[in-house]
Structure formats: C-alpha cells, structure tokens
C-alpha cells in the first residue's frame, strides 16, 4: 500500500503535469528569463554564483506570470546553468584578440582564418560562429565576477574604435609650429634653435603620420568586419528560407499558404518556424494563422 507521502506526490504530478513536461526553450522564453535574472541581480538577490532563495522564488513566480508556463524551479535553474556555460564559451572566445562582439547584431566578428583555427581546437564554437550571441551583454550582467567592475570581454570594443578616432583627430590637429620662448633673447642661438626645431618636427611628423595611418587602417578593418557581420545577421531566418520550407510542407492549402506569408513578416515567427521539427511546423503554422485571423476579426 502506498504511503500518504507517495500518494500526495503523485496527486501533485497529476494536478500539474505541465511542470513535469520537458521545457522547450524558445528565444523569446529565454529572453524573458534573462530579463528576470538581470532584474534580480540589480535588486541584490545574487549570492556569489547563484541567487538567493527569495530571488529564485521571484524569478519563478514572475516567469509564470509573464509566460503562463508553470515550470518548476529546477527547470529554470537548469536553463540558468546552460546560460552560464554559454557565457563561459563566449567569454573565452573573446579573450583572443582576433574576435570582437558586435552589440547591434550580436555577431562575433573575426576573419574566416581566425574562426577556422579556433574551431579546429574548439569544435563546439561552430554554433557561436553561425548564431553569434545577441544576449552576451545580459549574460555579463548575470555571470560576471565582482572584480570586473561591470566590464566584459568584447563589449567595449566600440570604445576602442572611438579612441582610435580621437587619436586620429588629436594628432591631425597638432600645430606645425611651436613657440620658441626659451631662446628668444639670444639672437645667436635663435637661428640654430629654429633649424633644429624644424628637423625635429619633420621627424616627429613622420611618427605622427605613421600613427594616423595605423588608426585609419584599424577603423577601416573594424568597419569592414561589422558590415560583414550585419550582412550575415540579416541572412539568418530569412523570408526566402521560410518560403522554401513552406513549399516543402505537405497539406498546406492556399488560404494557409498566403496567411503564412503575412506571418513571415515577423522575424520572431520566422525563427520559431525554421527552428521547429518539420513534422511540427504545419500544426504550429495552422494554430498561429488561425489565432491571427481571429484577432483581426475581433479588431473589425
């Protein structure tokens, strides 16, 4: 005969089967969890490498409130552990000078040669190369050590470009003439001083020109990498890829087909559609388009 405690646990599982199901994390659900984790960090509920009991309770309650999913705390903590691992991988990558994180796109920028060399030693980084890490700034807020003073590898690289530009402007604005005051009262030495000063300025100017040229090359290189990163980012989850996948689906009638094309204007919807297994796409698409049609009918 089962004990009272066993019966109670079985009853709880039957009453809340959703919490026992496997958590399926989408980018939007992950973003919701990240926002809640960051909020608890700012409230001071982070203790060393994890959160206080009160912090986790707030995260769990707010996650349920925002998503409607009654996932248990262990499922949220498991995702937290996966995010910590992701943070560690990206942080280690950005410790190499060849790699930089582009905040607007979330892409990790580097030359193909640098990527190929790194992935040869770290095969798991192939995902980071293709997907980037748009959430890296939040991961830094959550997982960074207290002695980093809020700084995180890769985030401040735009500041480096700004410093290069400031150096360029400062060096470019240097005057070609300097006041000669110490020898102004000594006519015999004045001419020699001026000649020596001119020679020194020519030598100094060559050094300045070299620094300016280096700054320009660094800015041009960063700009080229950023343009490539933005182009690569825009190619992910494209409408073209969604249409191709839609054409391959069986059982899509004409009404659903054109409703799906309207839905694909939403990048988040495109990401979910392409991330789903093929046999799940039609069911998801039908429900999504039906919900959209119902909403438009209510609006009318």
N, C-alpha and C positions, 0 to 999 in steps of 0.2 A: 504494500500500500504506500502510495507516495506521501511524503511528508507535507505538512502545511506550507513550509517554505518553498518546496518544489512546485506545489500547485499554484502558489502566488506568483512565482516567476513565470510559469507557463501562461497564466492568465494575462500577465503584463505583456508578454510577447504577442499573444493573440489580439489584445486590445490595441497594440501599436506595432503592427507588422512593418510599417514603413520605416521605422527607426532601425529595424533589423536588416532591411534590404541593403544591398551594396550601394554605396554612394556613387553616383555618376556625376563627376565634376565637369561643368562647362566653364568657359572663360568668364561668363557673367557671374556664376556662382562663386568662382574663385575670387573674382574682384570684390564681391560682397564680403566674403570672409576677410580679405586683405584690409578692406576699409574698417571693419570691426576690430581687427588686430591692431591696426595703427591707432585707432581711437583709444584702445585700452593702454597702449604704450604712452600716449600723451596724458592719460589720466593717472599714470604712475602705477599701473597694476601689473607691470612686467617685473619679474624677480629673476635676475640672472638670465638663465637660458629658457625660461618659460614664464607663464603668467600665474598670478595668484588664483586661489580657488574662487574668489569673488570675480576676478577678471574673466575666467573661463565660463562662469555662470552667466555673466552679462553677455559674453560672446555667443553662447548657446541660445539664450533667450532672444537676443536681437536677430540672430540668424533665422530662427524660426519665424519671428515676426516679419522679417523682410522677404523671406522666400516661401513661407508656408510649409517648409520641409522640417519635419520633426526628427532630424537626425540626432543621434545621441552624441555626447561629448567626445567619446573615443573616436568617432568618425571625423570630427572636426580636428582633434589632436593628431590623427594620422595624416590629415591633409597638411597640417602645420609642419609636421616632420618632413613631408615631401617638399614643401616650400623651403624649408631650411636647407635641404640637400641641393635644391636648385640654386639658392643663393650662394652656397659654397662653391658650386661648379662655376658660376659666372664670375664670382669674386676672384677665384684662382686664375681664370682665363684673363681677366683684366689686369692682373698683376704683370702680364707680359706687355712690353712697350708697343708691340705691333697691333694691339687690339684696343679699340675705344668703343664706348657705348654711346649711341646717338639717342638722346632723350626723346625728341619729337616722334621718332619712328619705333624706338625700342630695339633697333637692329644693332648687332655687334659688328663694327666696321673693321675690316682688315683686308689685306691683299689675298688673292687666291693662294699664293705661295705660303703665306703665313698660316692660313687655315689648313691647308693640306698637311703642312708639317706638324701642326698642333694635333689635328685629328688622328694622325698616324700614331701618336702616343696616347691620345685620349679619345677613343672611338665614340664614347657616349656624347661627345660635344657636337656631333653631327646635327643633333636636334637644335642646339643653340645656334648653329650656323644658319640653318634654314628658317627657324622661327624667331630668333632674337630673344629678347627678354623685356617686353614692354613694362613689366611690373618691378623692374630692378630697383627703382628708387624707393618704392614701398618696402621691398624686401630689406633694403639697407636700414630703413627706419625701424623695422621689426627686429632684425637679427644682428645689427652692428654692435661691436663691443663698445663699452662705455668710454674707452680711452681714444676712440677715433674722432671725438668731438663733432660727430654728425657728418664726417666726411666719408665718402665711399668711393672705392676704385671706379674710375670711368665717368662718374657723374660730373666732375668739374672740368672735363676736357674742353668744354666751350670756353671756360675761363682762360685756358691756355691759348686758345686762338685769340681771345681779346687781348691778352698780354702781348702776344706777337704783334698784333696791330698797334698797340700802344707803343711798343718798342720801335716799330717802323716809323710811326708819326713823330716820336720824340727825336729819333736820330735824324729824320728828314728835316726837322725844324731847327737843327743846330746851326748856329750862325757861322759863316765862313770867316768872320773877322772877330778878333778879341781885343779888348782894350789893353794897351801896354802902358801900365802905370808906374811900375817899379823903376823903369829906366828913362822915364820921360825927362828927367832933369839932367841926364848925362848924354849930351849930343854925340860923343864919340862912340858910345856903346849902343845907341839907339838903332843905327843902321844895321849893325851886326845882329842885334836882337830881332829886328823885323825879318831879316833874311832867315835866321834860324827858326823863327816862328812860322814863316811860310813853309819851310821844309817840313817842320813837324806837323803842320796842318795837312799837308799833302799826304804824308804817311798816315796820319790819323784818319783822314778822309777815306783812304783806301780801306782801312779796317772797318769804318762805318758802312761803306758801300757793301762790304762782304756780309756784314751782319744784316743789312737791309735785304740783300738778295736771299739770304738764308730764311729770313722771316717770310718773304714773299713766297718762296718755294713751299714752306711748311703750310701756309694758309691755302695755297693752291691745292696741295695734296689733300688737306682735310676737306676742302670743298668738293673735290672730285670723289672722295670716298663717301661723303654724305649724299651726293647726288645718286651714286650707285645704290646706296642703302635705301633711299627713298623709293627709287625705281623698283628695287626688289621687294620692298614692303607693299607697294601698290599692286604687285603682281600676285600676292597671296590671296586666296579665296576670291578670285576674280569672277565677274559675271559670266565670262566665257567658260570658265571651268564648271560653273553651276549649270549652264545651259547644256554643256556636253553630258554632264551626269544626268540631267533631267531627260535628255533624249534617249539615254540608255535604260531608263526605267520602264518596266512593263506595267500596263494597266493605267496609264495616265490619260484621262480624257482631255478633250480640247479646252473645256472650261477650267479644269485644274491646271492645265499647262500654262495658260495665259495669266491665271491668278498667281502662279509660282513666279512668273517673270516679274510681276509687280513686287512680289515679296523679296526678290533678289536685289532690289534697290537698297535694302538694309544689309550692311556688311556683317552685322552680328548674325543675321539669319543665314547668310551665305556660309559663314564659318561653321555654324551648327549643322547645316545641311551636308556640307562636304565632310564633316567630322564623323557623322553617323555611319554605321554599317549600312551597306547597300540595301539589305532587306528591311531596314528600319526607316528608310528615307520616305517611302510613299506614305506610310502611316503618319509620320510626323508632318509631312507636307499637307496631307489632307486635313488634319486637325488644325494646322496653323492657318490655312487658307479659309477654312470654314469659320474659324474664330474671327478672322479679319473681315469676312463678308458679313457676319452677324453684327460686328461693331459698326461697319459702315451703314448697315440697315438701321441700326438704332440712332445713328447720327442724323439720318434723314428724317 
